[in-house]
Amino acid sequence: MIIRLATETDDIQACAAMGHSYVTDHVWQVEAREHPDGTSVAFRTVHLPRTLRDRCACSLEKLVHRWNQQDAVLVAEDKGQIVGYLYLTVQDKEGIGWVHNLVVTPRLRRRGIGTALVQAAADWLCQRNVRQLSLEMTTKNYPAICFAQKLGFSFCGYNDRYYASQDIAIFFAKALR
């Protein structure tokens, strides 16, 4: 398997055709409470009464639009087939690199492809003197939460108005140097 920078003409259709969905039996539930002296927020893992199947729709048009807004797109290629990808954006002033849309072909998940993509992203960012790598996901994407924690990322915040779908975004970060 190789990780390389994507080329729009050759790679974008393969990325769009990839399974963008996930399945989970858990979510992170947020609880925010207002107190006279402040606000407290807590997240806890909750077992769902039934399996959640999130069928993330990713049209070719949407992918092309987002593709053109990124600083880099990395793809994982195995035997001539695209098996994973991620978007990278860089906030130069803050020294933060963001991974968006980390996707691995469903039948090949849990085989190190996502880890290899994130490591390649970290290497690409280090070459540009970026000091931190951040990930974002919904509280429903428990597999991604576990993945981030496994790679040593720490929870660093949330935004309950981040996604148009009204899902809560959570953020994880890891120092690169």
Buried (B, 14 or more C-beta within 10 A) or exposed (E): BEBEEBEEEEBBBBBBEBBBEBEBEBBBEBEEEEEEEEEEEEBEEEEEEEEBEBEEEBEEEEBBEBBEEBBBBBBBBBEEEBBBBBBBBBEEEEBBBBBBBBBBBEEBBEBEBBBBBBBBBBEBBBEEEBEBBBBBBBBBBBBBBEBBEEBEBEBEEBEBEBEEEEBBBBBBBBEBE
